[in-house]
Amino acid sequence: MTTPAAAACGECGRPLETLTLELPFGIGTRVFFGECPCLTERREAAAADARRRVHEERVHRLLRESGIGLRHRDATFETFATPAAARPVVDVCRRFVGEFPQDGKGLTLSGPPGTGKTHLAVAITRALIGRGFASVIVNVPRLLLTFRATFQSETSTRFEELLQLVTRCDHLVLDDLGRERLTDWVLETLYVVVNTRYEDRLATSITTNLTLEALRHRLGEPILDRLAETNEAYWCQWPSHRQGPRP
């Protein structure tokens, strides 16, 4: 039997392992060449690249659906002008992203206007999206106006889509909670959103200009009790970034 000539990989030049088999029924000898390790490496690299592209496409789609407005499109932890008093809260927000998800745990950021609560909420949203989670931020008064408009339209399809978005995403921020015009319908709608997410152990974070007691008095026990059970609350008390020289 003639020993076959050594074969080499056409890509990297490494010699290939050979397997020689004597086949039955007079078929004769056949030589089979093994797969070069570089082919496995290329296949794994191609799979990793495909996963990266899928992740990037998902991130871009999630960013489009996130509810982040033009003013805050570049809001990140890095672009947050952090006064000394805000650093512990910023650190909490960063840890929240790194440890997410935590069985429905959210954050409550309350404090005076202009302290950057929305900026931090957007930074959380963007960072979670960067990790591949479906994270959404909604301005509560605007969300309720949109809910009402779509609910009262000829078709309720858009209403159902919005309701699904805010009740099924991995993380929801209810931004500026407490600024909505209260009606029975508003309270019922907010309860449905908060309770659905509570029951499904999905994280709901909030920002508000009110103290928690004032918010409890405004929205009632059923909503606030659920948020109090799942959320860690932080009071954002530092100078407003909107305050400055007046023209």
N, C-alpha and C positions, 0 to 999 in steps of 0.2 A: 504494500500500500504506500502510495506516495504521500509524503507529509505536505500538507497545503502550505502555500506561502503565507507568511504573516500578513495580516491585514491591519490597516491603520485607519483611525477616524479621519474622515475628510475635513472636519472642522478644526480639530485641535492637534491632530497628528499622533495621538496616543495609540499604542497598539491595542487591538481588540482581543478579548478572550475568545478562544475557539472551543467548540464542542463537536467532537467527531462521533458520529453514530453509525453503527453497522445495521442497516435496515433489513428486515426479513424478506422472504419470498424472492430472493435474488435481486432485489432492487439495488443493492450495493451500498457503498459508503457515502454518507452525506456530512458535510461540514457546515456548522452553524456558527455565526459570529454573534458575540454578545453585544449588548448596548453600551455605548461609551458613556461614562459618567457625565460627560459634558452635555449629552442630550437630556439626561435627567435634570441637570442644572438649568438648561435652557427652558425645559418644560415648566419647571417650578418658577423660574423667573417670569415666564409668560403668564402663568396663572396668577402670580403676585401682581403683575402689571394690570391684568384684567380686573382683579379685585380692587386695585387702587382706582382704576377708571370708574368702576361701578360706585365706589365710595364717593369719589369726587362728584359724579353726576347726582348722587343722592344728596350730598351736601348742598350743591347748587339748587336743587329742587326744593330742599327744605328751607334754604335761605329765602327763596321766592315766596314760600308759603308762611314764613315765620311771623309776618306782621311788623317787621322792622321798617320804620319810616325813613324818609330821606335824611332827616336831621340826624338820626342816630345810625346811619348805615355804616359808619366807621367806628362806632362805639365798641371798645374792648377794654379789658382791664389795663392794658398798656397805655391807652389814650385817656384814662381817667386821671384828672388832676387831683392827686390824693393828698389832702391835708392830713396832718398828723393824727387828728381825731378820727379820721375815716379809715386808717390803715387796718385796725382790727376787723372792721366790717368787710373791707375788701378781701382780707385774708380768709374770712369765713366764706365769702362767695366763691373764692378760688377752690377752697377745700370742698365746698358743696359740689362743684363741677367734677373735681377729681374723684369723689366718692360716690357719685351718682351711678345708678339709682339706689335709694335706700328705703325700699318698701313704702313708697308714697310720701317720704319726707320732703317738705318744701321750706321756703324761707319767707318771712314777713319782714319787709323793710318799711318802717314808718318814720315820719319826721316832717319837718317844715318843707315848704316848696323850695326848689332850687338847689337842693343838696346832692343831686345826681343819682337819685334812686332809680329813675328810668334808665340812665346810662348803665348802672350796674346790672339792672335787670336785662338789658339788651346784651351786655357783655356775657352774662350767664347763658342767655339764649344762644348767642353765636358760638360760645365755647362748647356747649352741649351738641349743637349741630355739627361742629368740627369733629366731635367724637362719634357722630353718626346717629344721634338720637333725634327724634322728631320733637322739636321744642318750638313753642309758639308764644308770642307776646301780643296781647290785645289791650287797647285802651278801652276800659269798661264802658264809659258813656257812649263812645262811638260804636262799640260792639253791639250794645243794646239798641241803638238807633238802627243799625244795619239789620239786626234780628227782626225788629218790628217791621221795617220796610219790606224785607223778603218774605216774612210770614204773612203779610197782608197782600202780597202780590197774587196774581192769578195762579201761579204755580208755587208750591212750597219746596221744590227741589233744592233751590239755593239755600233755603233755611235749613233743610236737613243736612246739606253739605257742611255748612258753617257749624251746626250743632255737633256733627261728627268730628270736625276738626278740633274744636275746643274740648270735647269730652274724651277723645280717644288718643290725643298726642301724648308722648312720653312725659313732657313737662309743659305746663301752662303757666304764664305769668298774667295775672289780672292787674294791669297797670292802672294806677289812679282810682283804685277802689274807694268808694265813698263820695265820689263826685257826681254820681249818676242821680238823675231826678227820680225820686222814689214813687213807685206805684205798686199795687199788689202784683201786677204782671211782672214788674222788674224784680221784685223780691222772689217771686216764684221761679223766674228764669235763672237768676243767680243761684238759687238753691238747687235747681236741677243740675246745673253745671258743676257746682262744688260737690254735691252729694254723689253724683255719678262717678266723679273722679275719686272721691273718698272710698266709695264701695269697691272700686276696681284697683285701689292702692296705686293710683297715679298721682304724681307730685303736682301740687298747685301752689305756686308762690304768688305773693301779692306785694304791691307797693301802695302806700296810702299816705296822705297828709294828716290823717287823723290819728289820735291815740287809739290804742286797742279798745279801751273802755268806750270811747266815743263811737268807734266803729261798731262795737257790740250793741250799743244803744240804737244806732242807726239801722243796722241790718238784722238784728235779732239773734237770739241764742242758737237756733238751728244751724245757721251758716257759720257763725264765729266759733262755736264749740268744735266743729269739725276741723276748722283751720287751726284752732288752738291745740288740738290733739296731735296734728301732724307737723306743724311748723315751729321752727325756732324763730323767735321775734327779736329784731334789733332796732334800736332807736337811732336814727341818723341825725345827729345833732352837731352840725358844724356849719361854718359860714356858707351862705348861698353863693354858688358860682355865678348866679345871674346879677348879683349886686356889684355895682361898680360905678365909675363916674357917669353921671347923667349928662346928656347933651344940653 
